[in-house]
Amino acid sequence: MPAIVGAVNVNSIGNSGIFHIGDVFQMSPVSSAKTFAGAGSFNTGDNISVSNTNSQTNTYDQDVNDQPVALNM
């Protein structure tokens, strides 16, 4: 349904956010991320004991594109 919109002030929009004024059929934001983490980084829960004496995270990535989002509608 059409609407009359007055002045709009946008302070910030998040990384995967959408700002739209007007009629819309479908909105689908697309984003991708790559995360490197060492051993024991994403542990959650009660009474966790992690012992990592020699921990290394290899971040060498020889390819250029891992998950392209171009034309991904």
C-alpha positions in Angstrom: 0.0 0.0 0.0 1.5 3.4 -1.0 2.4 5.8 1.8 3.7 9.3 2.1 7.0 9.4 4.0 8.5 12.6 5.4 12.1 13.3 6.2 14.1 10.2 7.1 17.4 10.2 9.1 19.4 7.0 9.1 22.3 6.9 11.6 23.6 3.4 10.8 22.7 0.1 9.2 24.4 -3.1 10.2 26.5 -5.3 7.9 23.7 -7.5 6.7 20.8 -5.0 7.2 18.3 -3.6 4.7 16.8 -0.1 4.6 13.9 0.3 2.2 11.1 2.8 1.9 8.2 2.1 -0.4 6.5 -1.0 -1.9 8.5 -4.2 -2.0 7.9 -7.7 -3.1 10.9 -9.5 -1.7 14.0 -8.5 0.2 16.8 -11.0 0.8 20.2 -9.7 2.2 23.2 -11.9 1.4 26.5 -12.0 3.3 29.4 -14.4 3.9 32.2 -14.6 6.4 35.3 -16.6 7.1 36.3 -17.3 10.7 39.7 -18.6 11.9 40.0 -19.8 15.5 42.4 -21.9 17.4 41.8 -25.0 19.4 39.2 -24.6 22.2 37.9 -21.2 20.9 34.2 -22.0 20.5 33.6 -24.1 23.6 30.5 -23.2 25.6 29.0 -24.9 28.6 29.5 -25.4 32.3 32.8 -26.8 33.9 34.9 -26.9 30.7 38.6 -27.6 31.0 40.7 -27.0 27.9 44.4 -27.7 27.8 46.2 -26.7 24.6 49.9 -26.9 25.0 51.0 -26.2 21.4 48.0 -24.7 19.4 48.4 -23.2 16.0 45.9 -21.9 13.5 47.0 -22.0 9.9 45.3 -19.1 8.1 47.1 -19.5 4.7 44.4 -19.6 2.1 45.6 -19.9 -1.5 42.3 -19.5 -3.4 40.8 -16.1 -4.0 37.1 -16.8 -3.7 35.6 -19.1 -1.1 31.9 -18.3 -1.2 31.1 -15.6 -3.8 27.8 -13.8 -3.2 27.7 -11.9 -6.6 24.4 -12.4 -8.4 23.1 -14.5 -5.4 19.5 -13.4 -5.3 
